[in-house]
Amino acid sequence: MNNVYDTIIIGAGMSGLAAGIRLAMFDKKVLILEKHTIAGGLNSFYARKGRKLDVGLHAMTNFAKKGERGKPLTKLLKQLRIPYGELALNEQQGSKIIFPDTELSFSNDLNVFTDDVLEKFPEEKDGFMALLEDIRNFNEVSLDNPYESAKERVARMIGDENLREMIFCPLLIYGSAWEDDMDFSQFVIMFKSIFLEGFSRPEGGVRRVISLLMKKYKALGGEVRFRSGVNEIISENSVIKGVKLENGEVITASKVLSSIGYPETVSNLNEKIELDPKVGKLSFTETILCYNKKPKDFGVEDTIVFYNENQKYHYRRPSTLFDEKSAVVCLPNNFEIDDYEDGMIRLTFMANFDLWNDLSPEEYDLEKEKVLTASKDIVRKLYPQMDEEPNFVDIFTPTTIKKFTSHHGGTVYGSTDKSRDGRTPIKGLYIIGTDQGFLGIVGAMLSGISMANLHCLMEGSN
Ligand SMILES: Cc1cc2nc3c(=O)[nH]c(=O)nc-3n(C[C@H](O)[C@H](O)[C@H](O)COP(=O)(O)OP(=O)(O)OC[C@H]3O[C@@H](n4cnc5c(N)ncnc54)[C@H](O)[C@@H]3O)c2cc1C
């Protein structure tokens, strides 16, 4: 049978859309198949009571100024041929890491963070400078870096455990599939993306990014089908042949790029393989609180706060439904330009998918109320002056994430078994996005681009 498509991409999240653009740009016949009714995946959007809400977006990491060379963001825009201005990025005002006895501030200027670290941990000056040097000299995007414990490597430079925990806190919760540690390559990616480059927000939120990507992809002749879940990935003698949709339709292609996750991809294979990538343990609840007044009306200027009440930072699946002892608190009004009508605070707690999944509908509603109470408690502790009750609340949980993205275990950062070069035991089937190892909005797009380039566009990739 002749293949109708050169490449099928499973999933219209950030990585799938970026890969699709790259392939369509080089005249490949490409089809994106998406199970959900809209694009965006883990970083999509929805509406509630007239409010437009982003699913995931707190901030885009990897901020770069227009024309800055060699930065992940500018590289990715160049590859996708999207003018910088179209993202309409607004920089953060300033963020914090708050632990019981110490607070560290940072912004998109590394000096703010460095000065605060040196003021609060003067004895760690040499160690912190050595860490910065190590990070700058490390090739974090090499596809054959073996796993190395970041906690162990950083401990060889920084002796103060409190400082180490504070540095790791944002990097883990914004990008680690591993509990309480991360691969050093991932540590460097996250350190650069948060402390060296920083946070920004596209005007209009994630809708702007998705509509830019969709418009570009379609203009290049790319095809996309929504409500088109793949339930079988077909291969013969370990060579990819195509996919079967939930409605039974078979579509053939010589390459398949899968963004649905490594375990999810393997579980859809018609041929059994000796590989069993683990389902990641990390999932989250997200609380969205809207207020009549804006945070700045109360004198609150933080953009993102990484809040932790324990002496150490516990980044792991909690043994309870959620862990209210630490949270990411995001104030999306506090970027350069505030395009929200309401004041808004978003709070992320680590959560246990299995426990949420076992609840009856009544218990589920009750537990969501507890998440709300815990969220309000944290807002009260951080900003006692914000004594106003929210006028709108929405909460989603690990089971919501599973429902809308089909990620096993409601994981956000995927499996701990990544495929750094995207290869699978099936020839012509490649992993892109989170389980290739690059995550977040910018990371996932870069993954889609680099895997499309490597496996579908480079000479000899056929
Ligand atoms: C609450 C939350 C907050 C976040 N905050 C931020 C943030 O502030 N900044 C940031 O940069 N990142 C953030 N992220 C992370 C970011 O959203 C992800 O890392 C990134 O979007 C992953 O993109 P992806 O393409 O790898 O995968 P996904 O987005 O998971 O895309 C996979 C797609 O495949 C589809 N799919 C699944 N199964 C099938 C199937 N069988 N057939 C067809 N389609 C299928 C899914 O519906 C989905 O659309 C957040 C995520 C969440 C959930």
The ligand as an SDF file (V2000), in Angstrom:
LIG
                    3D

 53 58  0  0  0  0  0  0  0  0999 V2000
   -0.8000   22.6860   35.3000 C   0  0  0  0  0  0  0  0  0  0  0  0
    0.3340   22.8380   34.3380 C   0  0  0  0  0  0  0  0  0  0  0  0
    1.1330   23.9830   34.4000 C   0  0  0  0  0  0  0  0  0  0  0  0
    2.1780   24.1560   33.4800 C   0  0  0  0  0  0  0  0  0  0  0  0
    2.8500   25.3230   33.5050 N   0  0  0  0  0  0  0  0  0  0  0  0
    3.7780   25.5830   32.5540 C   0  0  0  0  0  0  0  0  0  0  0  0
    4.3690   26.8540   32.4660 C   0  0  0  0  0  0  0  0  0  0  0  0
    4.0270   27.7600   33.2150 O   0  0  0  0  0  0  0  0  0  0  0  0
    5.3240   27.0640   31.5260 N   0  0  0  0  0  0  0  0  0  0  0  0
    5.7240   26.0840   30.6660 C   0  0  0  0  0  0  0  0  0  0  0  0
    6.5850   26.3190   29.8220 O   0  0  0  0  0  0  0  0  0  0  0  0
    5.1650   24.8400   30.7280 N   0  0  0  0  0  0  0  0  0  0  0  0
    4.1980   24.5790   31.6390 C   0  0  0  0  0  0  0  0  0  0  0  0
    3.6120   23.3370   31.7040 N   0  0  0  0  0  0  0  0  0  0  0  0
    4.2250   22.2370   30.9500 C   0  0  0  0  0  0  0  0  0  0  0  0
    3.9350   22.2630   29.4780 C   0  0  0  0  0  0  0  0  0  0  0  0
    2.5500   22.4500   29.3130 O   0  0  0  0  0  0  0  0  0  0  0  0
    4.3150   20.9210   28.8310 C   0  0  0  0  0  0  0  0  0  0  0  0
    5.6440   20.5810   29.1840 O   0  0  0  0  0  0  0  0  0  0  0  0
    4.2420   20.9520   27.3090 C   0  0  0  0  0  0  0  0  0  0  0  0
    3.0620   21.5920   26.8990 O   0  0  0  0  0  0  0  0  0  0  0  0
    4.2970   19.4990   26.7830 C   0  0  0  0  0  0  0  0  0  0  0  0
    4.0580   19.4630   25.4030 O   0  0  0  0  0  0  0  0  0  0  0  0
    4.1410   18.0860   24.6110 P   0  0  0  0  0  0  0  0  0  0  0  0
    3.9270   18.4170   23.1830 O   0  0  0  0  0  0  0  0  0  0  0  0
    5.3580   17.3410   24.9820 O   0  0  0  0  0  0  0  0  0  0  0  0
    2.9700   17.1570   25.1530 O   0  0  0  0  0  0  0  0  0  0  0  0
    1.4020   17.3380   25.3270 P   0  0  0  0  0  0  0  0  0  0  0  0
    1.0520   18.7420   25.5670 O   0  0  0  0  0  0  0  0  0  0  0  0
    1.0000   16.3510   26.3530 O   0  0  0  0  0  0  0  0  0  0  0  0
    0.8020   16.9040   23.8990 O   0  0  0  0  0  0  0  0  0  0  0  0
    0.4000   15.6050   23.6050 C   0  0  0  0  0  0  0  0  0  0  0  0
   -0.9150   15.6570   22.8400 C   0  0  0  0  0  0  0  0  0  0  0  0
   -1.2610   14.3240   22.4350 O   0  0  0  0  0  0  0  0  0  0  0  0
   -2.6640   14.1540   22.5460 C   0  0  0  0  0  0  0  0  0  0  0  0
   -2.9270   12.7200   22.6550 N   0  0  0  0  0  0  0  0  0  0  0  0
   -2.7180   11.9130   23.7250 C   0  0  0  0  0  0  0  0  0  0  0  0
   -3.0320   10.6310   23.4130 N   0  0  0  0  0  0  0  0  0  0  0  0
   -3.4270   10.6520   22.1080 C   0  0  0  0  0  0  0  0  0  0  0  0
   -3.8440    9.6280   21.2030 C   0  0  0  0  0  0  0  0  0  0  0  0
   -3.9040    8.3520   21.5640 N   0  0  0  0  0  0  0  0  0  0  0  0
   -4.1710    9.9920   19.9290 N   0  0  0  0  0  0  0  0  0  0  0  0
   -4.0960   11.2990   19.5230 C   0  0  0  0  0  0  0  0  0  0  0  0
   -3.7080   12.2850   20.3530 N   0  0  0  0  0  0  0  0  0  0  0  0
   -3.3640   11.9720   21.6230 C   0  0  0  0  0  0  0  0  0  0  0  0
   -3.0290   14.9280   23.7950 C   0  0  0  0  0  0  0  0  0  0  0  0
   -4.4180   15.2490   23.8160 O   0  0  0  0  0  0  0  0  0  0  0  0
   -2.1130   16.1620   23.6470 C   0  0  0  0  0  0  0  0  0  0  0  0
   -2.7620   17.1810   22.9360 O   0  0  0  0  0  0  0  0  0  0  0  0
    2.4980   23.1400   32.5510 C   0  0  0  0  0  0  0  0  0  0  0  0
    1.7010   21.9990   32.4960 C   0  0  0  0  0  0  0  0  0  0  0  0
    0.6080   21.8560   33.3560 C   0  0  0  0  0  0  0  0  0  0  0  0
   -0.2870   20.6570   33.2230 C   0  0  0  0  0  0  0  0  0  0  0  0
  1  2  1  0
  2  3  1  0
  2 52  2  0
  3  4  2  0
  4  5  1  0
  4 50  1  0
  5  6  2  0
  6  7  1  0
  6 13  1  0
  7  8  2  0
  7  9  1  0
  9 10  1  0
 10 11  2  0
 10 12  1  0
 12 13  2  0
 13 14  1  0
 14 15  1  0
 14 50  1  0
 15 16  1  0
 16 17  1  0
 16 18  1  0
 18 19  1  0
 18 20  1  0
 20 21  1  0
 20 22  1  0
 22 23  1  0
 23 24  1  0
 24 25  2  0
 24 26  1  0
 24 27  1  0
 27 28  1  0
 28 29  2  0
 28 30  1  0
 28 31  1  0
 31 32  1  0
 32 33  1  0
 33 34  1  0
 33 48  1  0
 34 35  1  0
 35 36  1  0
 35 46  1  0
 36 37  1  0
 36 45  1  0
 37 38  2  0
 38 39  1  0
 39 40  1  0
 39 45  2  0
 40 41  1  0
 40 42  2  0
 42 43  1  0
 43 44  2  0
 44 45  1  0
 46 47  1  0
 46 48  1  0
 48 49  1  0
 50 51  2  0
 51 52  1  0
 52 53  1  0
M  END
$$$$
